[in-house]
């Protein structure tokens, strides 16, 4: 942003990051009045959920700081990662991700003029890229590849070779997307470090790396699209959001690993400011006959939560209302786009119910009443064999 100094832009870029590797690369560009080019990649596999708001907030801050941001829709990566995305669906899922991420950023109140989307398959099949993949494969070991992808690629016994290619592709993306830095989560740190070592071996320059902390989900662990209790889908209704946040794990007085507090820190507070308001949350205590409490920073919220001044029952409505406010904007875009609705069905077709098994008719035997000819019921007593049990006729 033209009104921000280089120092203010750097502060916005650094905000809430766990770590910034090679910061001098970003600092030099800002000092010279340039706009850092940064990319964030996402494998187009499971449906984006509320956990995507955390990187979306950072991307929104990067855009607000005047950075040029590229979102890589990593369709080939999704296919390579243990076939998480069937090859028949990756194209549709990439389109679904584009709709979701654009709507997410618009909901944060930032301009997307300096945002671009790139489909991985649009350049990762080029002769130059493939040749570089061969080269890098000859320069790194199997252990190098496993270590770099240890926390981002599904590990298993006798895993597919594709899992070893995944880290090499992500490293090469920095060069082929022509960026100054890559942004990602702490689970990718090993890969980021590998990138600073591998790219120079091919004669390419090092990049900076912006690392987001890993934010706990509603059940304490990482929010995952495979965990229905931890995940809030971006298209979930307000009732579902309220229900899931109400069931969230938030032990009284415990700040560490508290997913509800984490959402306030990494989503609710910064989103309030990005959307043009004040960076604050208001805690309603009317049910206890008390005045509301207003907080402008997460430390005061955490301190009062640890002291039991704030309880789970008081902070959960803040998260619920904050998420619903953001999701209402996203869902309005969804309802207004027939194309988005159509691509949703193609990307995530509803499961087909297995055909019902026909019940086999049991042979009840010749002595069952339904098997007896009507004449048998009218037969005289003397016609029955001695010792034969009489079958009552209804």
N, C-alpha and C positions, 0 to 999 in steps of 0.2 A: 504494500500500500504506500502511495506516495507521501502520505502524511506521517509515516513512521520513520524514525531514524534507524540506522543500521543496528544499533544496540537494541532498540525495541523490537525490531524484526527478529533478531537472534533470540531474544528472550521468549518471543512467541513460538519460535521454532523449537526451542528447548523445553518449553513448558510440559511438565508431567512425563517427560522421557525418563526411562531408567538409565539410559546411557547414550552418548553420542561419540561414535568412533571416528577418528580423523576429523575433528571439528574445524581444523585450520582450513580445510577445503571450503566449507560453508562460509566461514568467517571472511576469507579472502574475497569471495564473490560478493558478499554483502558490502564489504569495505569499498569495493570498486563500483558499487552501485548497481550490480547485476542482480538477476533473479535466479536463484538456484533451481536446477532441474532435478526433481525427485520423483522416484517411482515407487509404487506399492503394488505388489502382485497378490492375487487371490486365485486359488484353484477353484474352478467352477464345478463344485461337487454338490454338497448338501445345500439346502435353502438358507440364505442369509437370515440371521436372527438378531436379537437385541445386542448380542456381543459385538456385532459389527459396528455398533455405535461408537465403540471405543476408538478403533482406527479412523472412523469417519470424522470424529471430533478432531483428531490430530490432522487429518487431511484438510479439514475446514480451516484449522489454524494456519496450516502451511499456505493455503490459498489466500487467507487474510494477510499473511506476511509477504505476499507478492511472489510466492514460489510458483513455478510451472510444474504442475503435477500430472504424472501419467499413471493411469490405473491399468495394470496388465491383467487381462482376463485370461488366465493361464489354463486354457482348455487342454492342451497337450499334457501339462503337468498333472491335471486332474485324472487323466487317463492313465498316466504312468504310475501314479501313487496307488499301487495295488488294485488298479481298476475301480477306484472309487466312483468314477463317472463313466458309465458305458459310452463307448465311442459314438453310438447312435444318438445320444442325448446331449453331448457336450456343446454342440453349436447352439441348441435351444437354451441350455442352461447359461451359456455365456451371455446371451441376449437378456435373459431374466436378471442376471447379476447387474448388467448395465442399467436396466430400469431401476432396480433396487438402490444401487449406489447413487445414481443421479438424484433420486427422490430423497434419499437420506441426507445428502449434502444440501439440497434445496431446503429441507426441513431445518437445517442448522442455520439458515439465513445467509449463506455465502454465495457469491457469484461463481458459476462454473465455467466462466469464459476461458480461464487458463487451465481447464481440465481436459485431458484427452484420454480416450480409451483405445487400447491396442489389443487385438486378439493374438495370442501367442502363436497360433498356427499360421498367422499372416507372414511371419518372417522366420520361424523356427524350422521350416522345411526348405529354406533357401540353400543353394550349394555352398555359399560362404559360411553360413551358420553351421551346417552339417560338417564341413571341413574343420572348423574350429572345435566342434564337439569331438571329432576324431583326435585332433591334436591334444586337447586337454585330457582326453582319456588315456593318452600315451604318457602323460606327465604326472598323473596322480595314481595312487594305489587304491586297491579295493578298500583297505582300512581308512584311507583318507576320505573316500566317498561315503563310507558308512558313518564315520565320525561326524562329517559335515551335515549329514541328513538324519542324525540319530533321533532328534526330537520333532522332526517334521514329516518324515516318511515312515509309514507303517513298517515296523520291523517284525520279521517272523522267520522261522526256520525254513531254509531253502526258499528264500524270498525271490520274487521275479527280478531279473536283471534290470528291469525298468527303474526299480528303486535306487539303483546305483547311478543311473543317468540323471535322475531328478536334480541333485545338487549341482551337477555340472551345467545343466540348462539354466538354472537360476543364476549362477555366477555369470554365464555368458550374456544373460539378459541385460545386465548393467551396461555392457559395451554396445549391444545392438539397439538398445532403447536410447542411447546417447544421453545419459543422465550424469549428474554430479554425485548423486547419493541414492541409496535405497532405504526405504522405511519398512519396518516389520516388527514382530514381537520378539520378546526375549528368548522364545523357543527357537529362534533362527540365528541366535548369536554365533554359534559354531560355524554356521554356513557363511555368515558375514565375515568372520575372521578368515575362513578359507578363501573367500573372494579376494581379500587383500593379498593373499599369497599366490593364488592361481593365475589371476589376470596378468600380473607382470611377467609370468613365464611365457605368455603368448605375445608379449610386447605391448600390452594394454595398460592404461593407467589405473591406479587405485581410486576407489570411491569412498565417500563418507557413508556412515550407516547410522540411521536414527532408530533407536530401539525402544519400543513401548514395553512397559511392565506387563506381566501376565496378570490379568484381572480375574479374581474368583467369580464363579457363576452363582446362581441362586441357591445351589446346594453345596457351596463351598469349594467345589472343584472348578476346573475350567468350563466355561459355558460351551456346550457342544451341541451340534445339530442332531446328534444321535441320542441325546438324553432329553426326553420330552419334559421331564420335571425341571431341568435346568434351563431349557431353551424357551425363549419367547419369540415366536415367529413375528416378523415385521407386519404381517397381515392379520395377526390375532385380534380378536374383538376386545373391547375394554373390559368385558366381564372376565375373559380368560386371563388378561394381564393382571387384573385385580386378584383373581384366585391364585395365580402362580406366585405373585409377590407376597401374598399373605402366607403362603406355605413355605416361603424361602427360609433357609437356615440363617438365623441371626441371633446367636446366643447373647444374652444380656451382658454388658460390660466388656465383651470380647471384640476388639477392633481387628486383630489379625485374621485374615482369611474370611472376613465378613463381606459377602458379595453385595449386600444392600448398601453398605457404606461405600464400597468401591464404585458402585454405579453413581452415587452422589458425587464422588470425587472426580471421576473420569468422564461422566456424561452430563448429569443434571446441572452442576455448577457452571462448567465451561459453556454448555449449550445455552444457558440463560443469557450469558454475555454475548455469545455469537449471534443470537437472535435479536440483539439490539436492546436488551434489558440490562438489569444490574446482575452482577455475579453474586447471587444470594439465594437462599432458600428460607422459607418461612414455615416454622413448625407450629401447627395448630394444636392448642391444648385446651380448647373450649370444653371438651367433655369432662375435663378435670376442674373446670371453673377457673382456669389460669389464663394469663395473657400469653399471646403467641411469642415465640422466640425467633429472632432473625439472625442468620449466620451468613457471613461473606467469605469464609474460608474453611477448608476441610479440617484443619488442625483443631479449631474450636469445637467443631462437631464431634470429632474423635475423642477429645478430652472430656466433653460432657457425656458422651456415650459411655466411656470408661468409668465415669463417676455415677452412672445410672440416672443422671438428670434427663438424658434422652434414653428412651426405651425402644425396643423393636416396634411396639405398637404405635409409637410416635413418628418414627422415621420411614416406615414402610409406605404410608400414604403419600409421602413426598416423592418417593421413587415411582410409585404407581401413577400419580398425576403427571410427573415429568415425562415418563415413558409414553403415556397416552397422548400427551400434547404433541410429542414428536411424531408418533405413529399416526395420529389423526391426519397430519399433513401428507404423510406417505400414502396412506390409504385413500385420500382424496385424489391423489395423482393416479393411483391404481384404478379407481372407479371411473376416472375420466379417460382412461386409455384402453380401448378395445384391443389394441395390439398387445399390450402387456398382459391382459387377461387371457388372450389366445395363446401367447407364448408360455404362460404358466402351465397350461394343460399339456403342452408339448414337452416342456422341460421336466415336469413332475407329474406324469400321468397317474391318475388314481389307481390303486392296486386292483387287480382283477381277482374277484372272488373265485376260489376253486369250485369246479362243478360239484354239485351235491351228489353224494353216492346214493344210488338206488338201493333201498332196503330189499334184501333177498327174502322172498316169501318162504316161510318155514313150512316144511312138510309136517303136519300135525299128526300124521298117522291115520290108518284106516279106522281106528276106534274113536277118533275125535267126533263129537256130535255133528260138526259141519260136514264131515266126510260120509255120514251115514245116509243111505237112501231113505226117502220118506217112508217107504214100505216097511223098513225095519222098526220104525216107531209104532206101527200099527200091528206088528206081528203078534199073534197070540202067545200067551205065556208058555204053552207047551212046546212052542217052536224053538225056544231058547235051549242051548245046551246046558246040561247039568253043571253047576258050579260057575256059570257065566254071570258076571256082575251086571245088574240091570242098569241101563243108562237112562236117567230121567230125561223125559222129553219136555221142553219148555213151550 
